[in-house]
Structure formats: C-alpha cells, structure tokens
Amino acid sequence: MSRDTFMLLFVLGSGVLAIWVSLCRPKLAPENFRAGGIHLAAALVVGLLLGPVLHAVPGLPSAPSVLVALFVLALPAITYMLLVGLWLVQLAVGQASSAR
C-alpha cells in the first residue's frame, strides 16, 4: 500500500469515526453557534499544534513511533476536526429549518 493510499484511508476512517460519534452521541453536539464557534476555535488550535507535536514524538523514523504518532495523536485530532465540521453543518441545517 502506498503512502498516499494509506493517508486517504486514514482520513476516511477518521471521517467514519466522526460520523459515528455524531450519530451515536448527539448530546455531545453544541446547541448553539456560540458553542460551535468555541469548538471551531479549539479544532483550529488542534490543527495548528498537530504538526509540531507529531514531529516531537521521540524516535520518529522508526515504524513503531510512526504508528504511535498516527493512532494516538493524529487519529483523535483529525476525528475531532471532522466532528466539529459535522456539528457546524448540523447547526446550520437546524437554523435554516427553524427559520421557515
């Protein structure tokens, strides 16, 4: 499997996890745009810090450290960023449907 294929499947897996959390745990979603904005700001901070944190993992050229960095750090971070996007879409749809 090539690196590009792996990364595509990795991000798709994160998306599936985000959809699962969104559907199975709807009470975690923010109830208004203010709370959604706070989650968006937190997701942006997570995205900004993800690169430097991944580079700080000790022993990174080795395969085990790369797997730890991907599945312990990157998977939850990417899943959270995608989940925040889903929550904002849900808020926008709820706002549009209540305006009618």
C-alpha positions as CSV (number, residue, x, y, z in Angstrom):
1,M,0.0,0.0,0.0
2,S,1.4,3.4,-1.0
3,R,1.7,6.3,1.4
4,D,-1.0,8.3,-0.4
5,T,-3.4,5.4,-0.3
6,F,-2.8,4.9,3.4
7,M,-3.4,8.5,4.2
8,L,-6.6,8.6,2.2
9,L,-7.9,5.5,4.0
10,F,-6.7,7.0,7.4
11,V,-8.7,10.2,6.8
12,L,-11.7,8.3,5.6
13,G,-11.5,6.2,8.7
14,S,-11.4,9.4,10.8
15,G,-14.5,10.6,8.9
16,V,-16.3,7.4,9.6
17,L,-15.5,7.7,13.3
18,A,-16.7,11.4,13.3
19,I,-20.0,10.4,11.7
20,W,-20.4,7.5,14.2
21,V,-19.8,9.9,17.2
22,S,-22.2,12.4,15.7
23,L,-24.9,9.8,15.2
24,C,-24.5,7.8,18.4
25,R,-23.7,10.7,20.8
26,P,-25.9,13.6,19.7
27,K,-25.8,15.1,23.2
28,L,-22.1,15.9,22.6
29,A,-23.0,18.4,19.8
30,P,-23.1,22.1,20.7
31,E,-26.6,23.6,21.0
32,N,-25.9,27.0,19.5
33,F,-23.4,28.7,17.2
34,R,-21.5,30.3,20.1
35,A,-20.6,26.8,21.5
36,G,-19.9,25.7,17.9
37,G,-17.6,28.6,17.4
38,I,-15.7,27.6,20.6
39,H,-15.3,24.1,19.2
40,L,-14.2,25.5,15.9
41,A,-11.5,27.6,17.6
42,A,-10.4,24.6,19.5
43,A,-10.3,22.5,16.3
44,L,-8.2,25.2,14.7
45,V,-5.7,25.2,17.6
46,V,-5.6,21.4,17.5
47,G,-4.9,21.6,13.7
48,L,-2.1,24.1,14.3
49,L,-0.5,22.1,17.0
50,L,-0.8,18.7,15.4
51,G,2.2,19.1,13.0
52,P,4.8,20.3,15.7
53,V,3.5,17.7,18.2
54,L,3.9,14.9,15.6
55,H,7.4,16.0,14.9
56,A,8.2,16.0,18.6
57,V,7.5,12.2,19.0
58,P,10.7,10.6,20.1
59,G,12.3,8.1,17.7
60,L,10.1,9.1,14.8
61,P,11.9,7.5,11.9
62,S,11.1,4.0,13.3
63,A,7.9,2.2,12.4
64,P,6.5,1.8,15.9
65,S,6.9,5.5,16.7
66,V,5.2,6.5,13.4
67,L,2.3,4.2,14.3
68,V,2.0,5.7,17.8
69,A,2.1,9.2,16.4
70,L,-0.6,8.4,13.9
71,F,-3.0,6.4,16.0
72,V,-2.5,8.1,19.4
73,L,-2.1,11.7,18.3
74,A,-3.3,12.2,14.7
75,L,-6.4,10.0,14.6
76,P,-8.2,11.7,17.6
77,A,-7.2,15.1,16.4
78,I,-8.4,14.6,12.8
79,T,-11.5,12.9,14.0
80,Y,-12.3,15.9,16.3
81,M,-11.7,18.4,13.5
82,L,-14.1,16.5,11.2
83,L,-16.6,16.1,14.0
84,V,-16.7,19.9,14.6
85,G,-17.3,20.3,10.9
86,L,-20.3,17.9,11.1
87,W,-21.6,19.7,14.2
88,L,-21.5,23.1,12.4
89,V,-23.3,21.7,9.4
90,Q,-26.0,20.3,11.8
91,L,-26.3,23.7,13.5
92,A,-26.7,25.4,10.1
93,V,-29.3,22.9,8.9
94,G,-31.2,23.3,12.2
95,Q,-31.1,27.1,12.0
96,A,-32.3,27.0,8.3
97,S,-35.1,24.6,9.1
98,S,-36.3,26.6,12.1
99,A,-36.3,29.8,10.1
100,R,-39.0,28.5,7.8
